[in-house]
Amino acid sequence: MLYWTLVFLAVALVAGALGFTGLASASAGVARIIFGVFLVFFLVSLIMQVFGGA
């Protein structure tokens, strides 16, 4: 999941550098959402490990 975040971030950076602001904005938005989901999953996993879950 973090891989896809980095892919969309790279697409956003390249598109922004080339002047495609609409595509850059959309890619950055998708990267942000995927990173948020990754962060939630990571925190849930961390809490489960700390408190003796699976």
N, CA, C and O atoms as a Tripos MOL2 file, in Angstrom:
@<TRIPOS>MOLECULE
protein
  216   215    54     0     0
PROTEIN
NO_CHARGES

@<TRIPOS>ATOM
      1 N           0.8300   -1.1840    0.0000 N.3       1 MET1
      2 CA          0.0000    0.0000    0.0000 C.3       1 MET1
      3 C           0.8770    1.2520    0.0000 C.2       1 MET1
      4 O           0.5740    2.2400   -0.6690 O.2       1 MET1
      5 N           1.9470    1.1920    0.7470 N.am      2 LEU2
      6 CA          2.8500    2.3390    0.7700 C.3       2 LEU2
      7 C           3.5160    2.5220   -0.5940 C.2       2 LEU2
      8 O           3.8470    3.6410   -0.9850 O.2       2 LEU2
      9 N           3.7080    1.4220   -1.3090 N.am      3 TYR3
     10 CA          4.2680    1.4840   -2.6640 C.3       3 TYR3
     11 C           3.3930    2.3430   -3.5750 C.2       3 TYR3
     12 O           3.8960    3.1910   -4.3130 O.2       3 TYR3
     13 N           2.0770    2.1160   -3.5180 N.am      4 TRP4
     14 CA          1.1630    2.8770   -4.3750 C.3       4 TRP4
     15 C           1.1350    4.3500   -3.9890 C.2       4 TRP4
     16 O           0.9760    5.2160   -4.8500 O.2       4 TRP4
     17 N           1.2870    4.6350   -2.7070 N.am      5 THR5
     18 CA          1.3590    6.0260   -2.2720 C.3       5 THR5
     19 C           2.5510    6.7180   -2.9150 C.2       5 THR5
     20 O           2.4430    7.8430   -3.4030 O.2       5 THR5
     21 N           3.6880    6.0340   -2.9120 N.am      6 LEU6
     22 CA          4.8850    6.6210   -3.5120 C.3       6 LEU6
     23 C           4.7530    6.7530   -5.0290 C.2       6 LEU6
     24 O           5.2650    7.7070   -5.6140 O.2       6 LEU6
     25 N           4.0730    5.8040   -5.6660 N.am      7 VAL7
     26 CA          3.8520    5.8920   -7.1140 C.3       7 VAL7
     27 C           3.0040    7.1120   -7.4470 C.2       7 VAL7
     28 O           3.3530    7.8820   -8.3430 O.2       7 VAL7
     29 N           1.8990    7.2970   -6.7390 N.am      8 PHE8
     30 CA          1.0400    8.4500   -7.0120 C.3       8 PHE8
     31 C           1.7360    9.7580   -6.6660 C.2       8 PHE8
     32 O           1.5080   10.7740   -7.3230 O.2       8 PHE8
     33 N           2.5790    9.7440   -5.6430 N.am      9 LEU9
     34 CA          3.3400   10.9410   -5.3080 C.3       9 LEU9
     35 C           4.3230   11.2800   -6.4210 C.2       9 LEU9
     36 O           4.4810   12.4480   -6.7770 O.2       9 LEU9
     37 N           4.9840   10.2680   -6.9700 N.am     10 ALA10
     38 CA          5.9150   10.4990   -8.0760 C.3      10 ALA10
     39 C           5.1810   11.0160   -9.3110 C.2      10 ALA10
     40 O           5.6730   11.9150   -9.9940 O.2      10 ALA10
     41 N           4.0130   10.4570   -9.5980 N.am     11 VAL11
     42 CA          3.2140   10.9280  -10.7320 C.3      11 VAL11
     43 C           2.8190   12.3870  -10.5200 C.2      11 VAL11
     44 O           2.8620   13.1890  -11.4530 O.2      11 VAL11
     45 N           2.4380   12.7250   -9.3000 N.am     12 ALA12
     46 CA          2.0510   14.1030   -9.0000 C.3      12 ALA12
     47 C           3.2280   15.0590   -9.1830 C.2      12 ALA12
     48 O           3.0620   16.1550   -9.7170 O.2      12 ALA12
     49 N           4.4030   14.6490   -8.7440 N.am     13 LEU13
     50 CA          5.5770   15.5140   -8.8850 C.3      13 LEU13
     51 C           5.9540   15.7230  -10.3470 C.2      13 LEU13
     52 O           6.2510   16.8440  -10.7620 O.2      13 LEU13
     53 N           5.9420   14.6470  -11.1260 N.am     14 VAL14
     54 CA          6.2900   14.7600  -12.5420 C.3      14 VAL14
     55 C           5.2390   15.5780  -13.2840 C.2      14 VAL14
     56 O           5.5810   16.4390  -14.0950 O.2      14 VAL14
     57 N           3.9740   15.3160  -13.0130 N.am     15 ALA15
     58 CA          2.9050   16.0560  -13.6860 C.3      15 ALA15
     59 C           2.9530   17.5380  -13.3180 C.2      15 ALA15
     60 O           2.7300   18.4010  -14.1660 O.2      15 ALA15
     61 N           3.2400   17.8220  -12.0670 N.am     16 GLY16
     62 CA          3.3470   19.2190  -11.6490 C.3      16 GLY16
     63 C           4.5170   19.9220  -12.3140 C.2      16 GLY16
     64 O           4.4130   21.0880  -12.6970 O.2      16 GLY16
     65 N           5.6290   19.2130  -12.4510 N.am     17 ALA17
     66 CA          6.8070   19.8000  -13.0910 C.3      17 ALA17
     67 C           6.5610   20.0640  -14.5760 C.2      17 ALA17
     68 O           7.1140   21.0060  -15.1440 O.2      17 ALA17
     69 N           5.7300   19.2310  -15.2000 N.am     18 LEU18
     70 CA          5.4410   19.3980  -16.6240 C.3      18 LEU18
     71 C           4.2660   20.3340  -16.8900 C.2      18 LEU18
     72 O           3.9550   20.6260  -18.0450 O.2      18 LEU18
     73 N           3.6180   20.8020  -15.8390 N.am     19 GLY19
     74 CA          2.5490   21.7730  -16.0040 C.3      19 GLY19
     75 C           1.1470   21.1980  -16.0430 C.2      19 GLY19
     76 O           0.1890   21.9300  -16.2910 O.2      19 GLY19
     77 N           1.0070   19.9210  -15.8080 N.am     20 PHE20
     78 CA         -0.3210   19.2990  -15.7730 C.3      20 PHE20
     79 C          -0.8790   19.4070  -14.3570 C.2      20 PHE20
     80 O          -0.8510   18.4410  -13.5950 O.2      20 PHE20
     81 N          -1.3800   20.5780  -14.0160 N.am     21 THR21
     82 CA         -1.7740   20.8270  -12.6300 C.3      21 THR21
     83 C          -2.9880   20.0140  -12.2070 C.2      21 THR21
     84 O          -3.0820   19.6170  -11.0450 O.2      21 THR21
     85 N          -3.9160   19.7580  -13.1160 N.am     22 GLY22
     86 CA         -5.0960   18.9600  -12.7710 C.3      22 GLY22
     87 C          -4.7190   17.5380  -12.4130 C.2      22 GLY22
     88 O          -5.1930   16.9930  -11.4160 O.2      22 GLY22
     89 N          -3.8680   16.9390  -13.2250 N.am     23 LEU23
     90 CA         -3.4040   15.5740  -12.9650 C.3      23 LEU23
     91 C          -2.5600   15.5270  -11.6950 C.2      23 LEU23
     92 O          -2.6600   14.5810  -10.9140 O.2      23 LEU23
     93 N          -1.7400   16.5330  -11.4930 N.am     24 ALA24
     94 CA         -0.9030   16.5770  -10.2920 C.3      24 ALA24
     95 C          -1.7660   16.6630   -9.0390 C.2      24 ALA24
     96 O          -1.4900   15.9990   -8.0400 O.2      24 ALA24
     97 N          -2.7990   17.4750   -9.0950 N.am     25 SER25
     98 CA         -3.6850   17.6290   -7.9490 C.3      25 SER25
     99 C          -4.4320   16.3350   -7.6480 C.2      25 SER25
    100 O          -4.5620   15.9400   -6.4900 O.2      25 SER25
    101 N          -4.9190   15.6830   -8.6910 N.am     26 ALA26
    102 CA         -5.6480   14.4270   -8.5040 C.3      26 ALA26
    103 C          -4.7300   13.3400   -7.9500 C.2      26 ALA26
    104 O          -5.1180   12.6050   -7.0420 O.2      26 ALA26
    105 N          -3.5300   13.2360   -8.4850 N.am     27 SER27
    106 CA         -2.5840   12.2190   -8.0170 C.3      27 SER27
    107 C          -2.1720   12.4740   -6.5710 C.2      27 SER27
    108 O          -2.0470   11.5380   -5.7820 O.2      27 SER27
    109 N          -1.9640   13.7200   -6.2320 N.am     28 ALA28
    110 CA         -1.6010   14.0500   -4.8550 C.3      28 ALA28
    111 C          -2.7480   13.7230   -3.9050 C.2      28 ALA28
    112 O          -2.5170   13.2640   -2.7860 O.2      28 ALA28
    113 N          -3.9690   13.9560   -4.3420 N.am     29 GLY29
    114 CA         -5.1290   13.6190   -3.5130 C.3      29 GLY29
    115 C          -5.2490   12.1240   -3.2750 C.2      29 GLY29
    116 O          -5.5240   11.6870   -2.1580 O.2      29 GLY29
    117 N          -5.0420   11.3440   -4.3240 N.am     30 VAL30
    118 CA         -5.0980    9.8830   -4.1860 C.3      30 VAL30
    119 C          -3.9760    9.4010   -3.2760 C.2      30 VAL30
    120 O          -4.1950    8.5410   -2.4230 O.2      30 VAL30
    121 N          -2.7840    9.9470   -3.4520 N.am     31 ALA31
    122 CA         -1.6530    9.5560   -2.6060 C.3      31 ALA31
    123 C          -1.9410    9.8790   -1.1440 C.2      31 ALA31
    124 O          -1.5870    9.1080   -0.2520 O.2      31 ALA31
    125 N          -2.5720   11.0020   -0.9040 N.am     32 ARG32
    126 CA         -2.9150   11.3950    0.4620 C.3      32 ARG32
    127 C          -3.9110   10.4230    1.1000 C.2      32 ARG32
    128 O          -3.7570   10.0330    2.2570 O.2      32 ARG32
    129 N          -4.9180   10.0420    0.3410 N.am     33 ILE33
    130 CA         -5.9350    9.1180    0.8550 C.3      33 ILE33
    131 C          -5.3180    7.7530    1.1490 C.2      33 ILE33
    132 O          -5.5580    7.1740    2.2080 O.2      33 ILE33
    133 N          -4.5260    7.2420    0.2100 N.am     34 ILE34
    134 CA         -3.9090    5.9290    0.4050 C.3      34 ILE34
    135 C          -2.9530    5.9640    1.5980 C.2      34 ILE34
    136 O          -2.8980    5.0070    2.3710 O.2      34 ILE34
    137 N          -2.2070    7.0470    1.7550 N.am     35 PHE35
    138 CA         -1.3050    7.1550    2.8950 C.3      35 PHE35
    139 C          -2.0870    7.1970    4.2050 C.2      35 PHE35
    140 O          -1.6620    6.6120    5.2010 O.2      35 PHE35
    141 N          -3.2180    7.8790    4.2090 N.am     36 GLY36
    142 CA         -4.0610    7.9140    5.4080 C.3      36 GLY36
    143 C          -4.5570    6.5290    5.7940 C.2      36 GLY36
    144 O          -4.5500    6.1670    6.9700 O.2      36 GLY36
    145 N          -4.9850    5.7570    4.8030 N.am     37 VAL37
    146 CA         -5.4420    4.3890    5.0590 C.3      37 VAL37
    147 C          -4.2800    3.5460    5.5830 C.2      37 VAL37
    148 O          -4.4450    2.7800    6.5320 O.2      37 VAL37
    149 N          -3.1040    3.6890    4.9640 N.am     38 PHE38
    150 CA         -1.9210    2.9700    5.4240 C.3      38 PHE38
    151 C          -1.6000    3.3230    6.8720 C.2      38 PHE38
    152 O          -1.2900    2.4420    7.6740 O.2      38 PHE38
    153 N          -1.6740    4.5970    7.2030 N.am     39 LEU39
    154 CA         -1.3600    5.0420    8.5530 C.3      39 LEU39
    155 C          -2.3330    4.4610    9.5760 C.2      39 LEU39
    156 O          -1.9200    4.0580   10.6640 O.2      39 LEU39
    157 N          -3.6100    4.4140    9.2410 N.am     40 VAL40
    158 CA         -4.6070    3.8310   10.1400 C.3      40 VAL40
    159 C          -4.3200    2.3480   10.3520 C.2      40 VAL40
    160 O          -4.3330    1.8700   11.4860 O.2      40 VAL40
    161 N          -4.0600    1.6180    9.2660 N.am     41 PHE41
    162 CA         -3.7540    0.1910    9.3970 C.3      41 PHE41
    163 C          -2.4910   -0.0300   10.2260 C.2      41 PHE41
    164 O          -2.4360   -0.9510   11.0400 O.2      41 PHE41
    165 N          -1.4850    0.8060   10.0220 N.am     42 PHE42
    166 CA         -0.2450    0.6860   10.7770 C.3      42 PHE42
    167 C          -0.4880    0.9170   12.2670 C.2      42 PHE42
    168 O           0.0120    0.1650   13.1030 O.2      42 PHE42
    169 N          -1.2510    1.9470   12.5960 N.am     43 LEU43
    170 CA         -1.5140    2.2420   14.0030 C.3      43 LEU43
    171 C          -2.3330    1.1480   14.6730 C.2      43 LEU43
    172 O          -2.0720    0.7970   15.8230 O.2      43 LEU43
    173 N          -3.3190    0.6070   13.9680 N.am     44 VAL44
    174 CA         -4.1120   -0.4900   14.5200 C.3      44 VAL44
    175 C          -3.2170   -1.7050   14.7560 C.2      44 VAL44
    176 O          -3.3180   -2.3580   15.7950 O.2      44 VAL44
    177 N          -2.3570   -2.0040   13.8120 N.am     45 SER45
    178 CA         -1.4330   -3.1280   13.9590 C.3      45 SER45
    179 C          -0.4810   -2.9060   15.1310 C.2      45 SER45
    180 O          -0.2130   -3.8280   15.9020 O.2      45 SER45
    181 N           0.0220   -1.7000   15.2630 N.am     46 LEU46
    182 CA          0.9330   -1.3780   16.3590 C.3      46 LEU46
    183 C           0.2400   -1.5210   17.7090 C.2      46 LEU46
    184 O           0.8170   -2.0770   18.6430 O.2      46 LEU46
    185 N          -0.9720   -1.0320   17.8200 N.am     47 ILE47
    186 CA         -1.7240   -1.1330   19.0730 C.3      47 ILE47
    187 C          -2.0120   -2.5910   19.4080 C.2      47 ILE47
    188 O          -1.9290   -2.9940   20.5680 O.2      47 ILE47
    189 N          -2.3510   -3.3780   18.3920 N.am     48 MET48
    190 CA         -2.6130   -4.8000   18.6290 C.3      48 MET48
    191 C          -1.3540   -5.5150   19.1290 C.2      48 MET48
    192 O          -1.4440   -6.3830   19.9980 O.2      48 MET48
    193 N          -0.1980   -5.1650   18.5980 N.am     49 GLN49
    194 CA          1.0470   -5.7900   19.0320 C.3      49 GLN49
    195 C           1.4210   -5.3690   20.4540 C.2      49 GLN49
    196 O           1.8840   -6.1890   21.2460 O.2      49 GLN49
    197 N           1.2210   -4.1070   20.7700 N.am     50 VAL50
    198 CA          1.5940   -3.6010   22.0910 C.3      50 VAL50
    199 C           0.7140   -4.2030   23.1790 C.2      50 VAL50
    200 O           1.2060   -4.5470   24.2540 O.2      50 VAL50
    201 N          -0.5690   -4.3320   22.9120 N.am     51 PHE51
    202 CA         -1.4870   -4.8250   23.9280 C.3      51 PHE51
    203 C          -1.7380   -6.3210   23.8420 C.2      51 PHE51
    204 O          -2.7230   -6.8130   24.3920 O.2      51 PHE51
    205 N          -0.8680   -7.0490   23.1630 N.am     52 GLY52
    206 CA         -0.9240   -8.5030   23.1740 C.3      52 GLY52
    207 C          -1.9600   -9.1180   22.2620 C.2      52 GLY52
    208 O          -2.4300  -10.2270   22.5180 O.2      52 GLY52
    209 N          -2.3190   -8.4300   21.2190 N.am     53 GLY53
    210 CA         -3.2600   -8.9990   20.2580 C.3      53 GLY53
    211 C          -2.5700  -10.0370   19.4020 C.2      53 GLY53
    212 O          -1.5250  -10.5680   19.7780 O.2      53 GLY53
    213 N          -3.1380  -10.3200   18.2800 N.am     54 ALA54
    214 CA         -2.5890  -11.3260   17.3690 C.3      54 ALA54
    215 C          -1.2350  -10.8780   16.9510 C.2      54 ALA54
    216 O          -0.5680  -11.5650   16.1780 O.2      54 ALA54
@<TRIPOS>BOND
     1     1     2 1
     2     2     3 1
     3     3     4 2
     4     3     5 am
     5     5     6 1
     6     6     7 1
     7     7     8 2
     8     7     9 am
     9     9    10 1
    10    10    11 1
    11    11    12 2
    12    11    13 am
    13    13    14 1
    14    14    15 1
    15    15    16 2
    16    15    17 am
    17    17    18 1
    18    18    19 1
    19    19    20 2
    20    19    21 am
    21    21    22 1
    22    22    23 1
    23    23    24 2
    24    23    25 am
    25    25    26 1
    26    26    27 1
    27    27    28 2
    28    27    29 am
    29    29    30 1
    30    30    31 1
    31    31    32 2
    32    31    33 am
    33    33    34 1
    34    34    35 1
    35    35    36 2
    36    35    37 am
    37    37    38 1
    38    38    39 1
    39    39    40 2
    40    39    41 am
    41    41    42 1
    42    42    43 1
    43    43    44 2
    44    43    45 am
    45    45    46 1
    46    46    47 1
    47    47    48 2
    48    47    49 am
    49    49    50 1
    50    50    51 1
    51    51    52 2
    52    51    53 am
    53    53    54 1
    54    54    55 1
    55    55    56 2
    56    55    57 am
    57    57    58 1
    58    58    59 1
    59    59    60 2
    60    59    61 am
    61    61    62 1
    62    62    63 1
    63    63    64 2
    64    63    65 am
    65    65    66 1
    66    66    67 1
    67    67    68 2
    68    67    69 am
    69    69    70 1
    70    70    71 1
    71    71    72 2
    72    71    73 am
    73    73    74 1
    74    74    75 1
    75    75    76 2
    76    75    77 am
    77    77    78 1
    78    78    79 1
    79    79    80 2
    80    79    81 am
    81    81    82 1
    82    82    83 1
    83    83    84 2
    84    83    85 am
    85    85    86 1
    86    86    87 1
    87    87    88 2
    88    87    89 am
    89    89    90 1
    90    90    91 1
    91    91    92 2
    92    91    93 am
    93    93    94 1
    94    94    95 1
    95    95    96 2
    96    95    97 am
    97    97    98 1
    98    98    99 1
    99    99   100 2
   100    99   101 am
   101   101   102 1
   102   102   103 1
   103   103   104 2
   104   103   105 am
   105   105   106 1
   106   106   107 1
   107   107   108 2
   108   107   109 am
   109   109   110 1
   110   110   111 1
   111   111   112 2
   112   111   113 am
   113   113   114 1
   114   114   115 1
   115   115   116 2
   116   115   117 am
   117   117   118 1
   118   118   119 1
   119   119   120 2
   120   119   121 am
   121   121   122 1
   122   122   123 1
   123   123   124 2
   124   123   125 am
   125   125   126 1
   126   126   127 1
   127   127   128 2
   128   127   129 am
   129   129   130 1
   130   130   131 1
   131   131   132 2
   132   131   133 am
   133   133   134 1
   134   134   135 1
   135   135   136 2
   136   135   137 am
   137   137   138 1
   138   138   139 1
   139   139   140 2
   140   139   141 am
   141   141   142 1
   142   142   143 1
   143   143   144 2
   144   143   145 am
   145   145   146 1
   146   146   147 1
   147   147   148 2
   148   147   149 am
   149   149   150 1
   150   150   151 1
   151   151   152 2
   152   151   153 am
   153   153   154 1
   154   154   155 1
   155   155   156 2
   156   155   157 am
   157   157   158 1
   158   158   159 1
   159   159   160 2
   160   159   161 am
   161   161   162 1
   162   162   163 1
   163   163   164 2
   164   163   165 am
   165   165   166 1
   166   166   167 1
   167   167   168 2
   168   167   169 am
   169   169   170 1
   170   170   171 1
   171   171   172 2
   172   171   173 am
   173   173   174 1
   174   174   175 1
   175   175   176 2
   176   175   177 am
   177   177   178 1
   178   178   179 1
   179   179   180 2
   180   179   181 am
   181   181   182 1
   182   182   183 1
   183   183   184 2
   184   183   185 am
   185   185   186 1
   186   186   187 1
   187   187   188 2
   188   187   189 am
   189   189   190 1
   190   190   191 1
   191   191   192 2
   192   191   193 am
   193   193   194 1
   194   194   195 1
   195   195   196 2
   196   195   197 am
   197   197   198 1
   198   198   199 1
   199   199   200 2
   200   199   201 am
   201   201   202 1
   202   202   203 1
   203   203   204 2
   204   203   205 am
   205   205   206 1
   206   206   207 1
   207   207   208 2
   208   207   209 am
   209   209   210 1
   210   210   211 1
   211   211   212 2
   212   211   213 am
   213   213   214 1
   214   214   215 1
   215   215   216 2
@<TRIPOS>SUBSTRUCTURE
     1 MET1         2 RESIDUE 1 A MET
     2 LEU2         6 RESIDUE 1 A LEU
     3 TYR3        10 RESIDUE 1 A TYR
     4 TRP4        14 RESIDUE 1 A TRP
     5 THR5        18 RESIDUE 1 A THR
     6 LEU6        22 RESIDUE 1 A LEU
     7 VAL7        26 RESIDUE 1 A VAL
     8 PHE8        30 RESIDUE 1 A PHE
     9 LEU9        34 RESIDUE 1 A LEU
    10 ALA10       38 RESIDUE 1 A ALA
    11 VAL11       42 RESIDUE 1 A VAL
    12 ALA12       46 RESIDUE 1 A ALA
    13 LEU13       50 RESIDUE 1 A LEU
    14 VAL14       54 RESIDUE 1 A VAL
    15 ALA15       58 RESIDUE 1 A ALA
    16 GLY16       62 RESIDUE 1 A GLY
    17 ALA17       66 RESIDUE 1 A ALA
    18 LEU18       70 RESIDUE 1 A LEU
    19 GLY19       74 RESIDUE 1 A GLY
    20 PHE20       78 RESIDUE 1 A PHE
    21 THR21       82 RESIDUE 1 A THR
    22 GLY22       86 RESIDUE 1 A GLY
    23 LEU23       90 RESIDUE 1 A LEU
    24 ALA24       94 RESIDUE 1 A ALA
    25 SER25       98 RESIDUE 1 A SER
    26 ALA26      102 RESIDUE 1 A ALA
    27 SER27      106 RESIDUE 1 A SER
    28 ALA28      110 RESIDUE 1 A ALA
    29 GLY29      114 RESIDUE 1 A GLY
    30 VAL30      118 RESIDUE 1 A VAL
    31 ALA31      122 RESIDUE 1 A ALA
    32 ARG32      126 RESIDUE 1 A ARG
    33 ILE33      130 RESIDUE 1 A ILE
    34 ILE34      134 RESIDUE 1 A ILE
    35 PHE35      138 RESIDUE 1 A PHE
    36 GLY36      142 RESIDUE 1 A GLY
    37 VAL37      146 RESIDUE 1 A VAL
    38 PHE38      150 RESIDUE 1 A PHE
    39 LEU39      154 RESIDUE 1 A LEU
    40 VAL40      158 RESIDUE 1 A VAL
    41 PHE41      162 RESIDUE 1 A PHE
    42 PHE42      166 RESIDUE 1 A PHE
    43 LEU43      170 RESIDUE 1 A LEU
    44 VAL44      174 RESIDUE 1 A VAL
    45 SER45      178 RESIDUE 1 A SER
    46 LEU46      182 RESIDUE 1 A LEU
    47 ILE47      186 RESIDUE 1 A ILE
    48 MET48      190 RESIDUE 1 A MET
    49 GLN49      194 RESIDUE 1 A GLN
    50 VAL50      198 RESIDUE 1 A VAL
    51 PHE51      202 RESIDUE 1 A PHE
    52 GLY52      206 RESIDUE 1 A GLY
    53 GLY53      210 RESIDUE 1 A GLY
    54 ALA54      214 RESIDUE 1 A ALA
